[in-house]
Amino acid sequence: MSRQRRGLPLWGVALIDVVCVVAFIAVGLLSHAESLSLGSVAWASLPFVAARALMLLYPTTSLALWPSGVVVWLGTWGFGMAL
């Protein structure tokens, strides 16, 4: 008997993650009085989107906020800042 995975498909989760990263970047640019053009948002988002893609390698079986969600969030922020 095979079990079906419930919830969003991986591409749906990835899309939501990218939208959240872009929103985070837009708020950051506005709070630092930077221009909010498509190019500036894309350029500033690139390291964080790449970091989020890297964090897909983090082995998790849970969608719980703690510890999986916090580890992925901190990893995305940390790697994004380092890039």
C-alpha positions as CSV (number, residue, x, y, z in Angstrom):
1,M,0.0,0.0,0.0
2,S,1.6,3.3,-1.0
3,R,1.1,6.4,1.0
4,Q,0.4,9.7,-0.8
5,R,2.1,12.9,0.4
6,R,-0.4,15.4,1.6
7,G,0.0,19.2,1.1
8,L,1.6,21.3,-1.5
9,P,4.0,19.9,-4.2
10,L,7.6,20.8,-3.9
11,W,7.3,23.4,-6.7
12,G,4.5,25.1,-4.7
13,V,6.5,25.3,-1.6
14,A,9.5,26.6,-3.5
15,L,7.3,29.3,-5.1
16,I,6.0,30.4,-1.7
17,D,9.6,30.5,-0.4
18,V,10.7,32.7,-3.3
19,V,7.8,35.1,-2.8
20,C,8.6,35.4,0.9
21,V,12.3,36.0,0.1
22,V,11.4,38.7,-2.4
23,A,9.0,40.3,0.1
24,F,11.7,40.3,2.7
25,I,14.1,41.9,0.3
26,A,11.6,44.6,-0.8
27,V,10.9,45.5,2.9
28,G,14.7,45.6,3.5
29,L,15.4,47.9,0.6
30,L,12.6,50.2,1.6
31,S,13.8,50.4,5.2
32,H,17.3,51.3,4.0
33,A,15.9,54.0,1.6
34,E,17.1,52.1,-1.5
35,S,15.3,52.2,-4.9
36,L,12.7,49.6,-5.3
37,S,13.2,48.7,-9.0
38,L,12.8,45.3,-10.5
39,G,16.6,45.1,-11.0
40,S,17.5,46.1,-7.4
41,V,15.0,43.6,-5.9
42,A,16.3,40.8,-8.2
43,W,19.9,41.6,-7.5
44,A,19.4,41.7,-3.8
45,S,17.2,38.6,-3.8
46,L,19.7,36.4,-5.7
47,P,21.9,35.4,-2.8
48,F,18.9,34.6,-0.6
49,V,17.1,32.6,-3.2
50,A,20.4,30.7,-3.8
51,A,20.7,30.1,-0.1
52,R,17.1,28.9,0.2
53,A,17.9,26.4,-2.6
54,L,20.9,25.3,-0.7
55,M,18.8,24.8,2.4
56,L,16.7,22.3,0.5
57,L,19.5,19.9,1.2
58,Y,18.7,20.1,4.9
59,P,17.2,16.7,5.8
60,T,13.8,17.2,7.4
61,T,10.7,15.2,7.6
62,S,8.7,17.7,9.6
63,L,7.0,20.9,8.7
64,A,7.1,22.0,12.3
65,L,8.3,25.5,13.1
66,W,10.8,24.2,15.7
67,P,13.4,23.0,15.0
68,S,13.2,22.5,11.2
69,G,11.6,25.8,10.2
70,V,14.0,27.8,12.4
71,V,17.1,25.9,11.1
72,V,16.0,26.5,7.5
73,W,15.2,30.2,8.1
74,L,18.5,30.9,9.9
75,G,20.4,28.9,7.3
76,T,18.8,30.9,4.5
77,W,19.5,34.2,6.2
78,G,23.1,33.2,7.1
79,F,24.1,31.8,3.7
80,G,22.4,34.7,2.0
81,M,24.3,37.2,4.0
82,A,27.5,35.4,3.4
83,L,27.0,35.3,-0.3
